[in-house]
Amino acid sequence: MAQSRRVERVAALIRREVSELLISGIKDERVQHGMVSVTSVEVAGDLQHCKIFVSIFGSAEDREVAMAGLQAASTYVKGELGRRLKMRRTPEVAFVLDRGLEKGNTVLGLLQRLEAERRERDGDEGDGEDGPADPAGEAGSDAEAEV
C-alpha cells in the first residue's frame, strides 16, 4: 500500500523527534541499558496510530529492560510529540523491537564462516598441484592483440 506524502512526512518527523527524545528527553534509566536507536516509523493512513521500530544493541536482558522502559515512556513520548509537532491529534505510540540488524549480523556471520570454509577447502585442494593455468587470462591477452 502506497503511503501519502503527508503520512511519510509525519513519519519522518516522528522518527527525528523520538530520536532526540531518546538522547535527551526520556529520563527512565531502563531505556539506557542498551544502545537504543529508531530504525523506522510506520504511521497509519488516518494518523491515529504509529509504530516506532527500535533496535537495541546489547544482551537479551538489556533488550527486555529497555523495551519495558520504552513502553512505560510511551505516554510521555506521545505528549512530547503533541507539543513538538503541533498536530490536531497526536497518534497513539507503540514501540516495536526491530530484529532486522540482529538478523543481518547473523547472516553476515554465516557468510564469513562459509567463506573461511571455502578458503580452507580450496587451500587443501591446491597444495599438491601447481594449479590450473588461467585460460581466460591468456585468451584475454590474445583477444586484445587481435583488436
ZIBEL-V966261 format. One record per backbone hydrogen bond with DSSP energy under -1.0 kcal/mol. CO is the residue of the C=O (numbers start at 1). NH is the residue of the N-H. If there is no record, write none. Layout:
# ZIBEL-V966261
co nh
CO NH
CO NH
This chain:
# ZIBEL-V966261
co nh
4 8
5 9
6 10
7 11
8 12
9 13
10 14
11 15
12 16
13 17
14 18
15 19
16 20
17 21
18 22
19 23
20 24
21 25
21 26
30 33
35 57
37 55
40 53
42 51
44 47
48 92
49 44
50 94
51 42
52 96
53 39
53 40
54 98
55 37
57 35
59 63
60 64
61 65
62 66
63 67
64 68
65 69
66 70
67 71
68 72
69 73
73 77
74 78
75 79
76 80
77 81
78 82
79 83
80 84
81 85
82 86
92 50
94 52
96 54
99 103
100 104
101 105
102 106
103 107
104 108
105 109
106 110
107 111
108 112
109 113
110 114
111 115
112 116
113 117
114 118
115 119
116 120
117 121
118 122
119 123
120 124
121 125
122 126
133 135
134 138
135 139
136 140
137 141
138 142
139 143
140 144
141 145
142 146
143 147
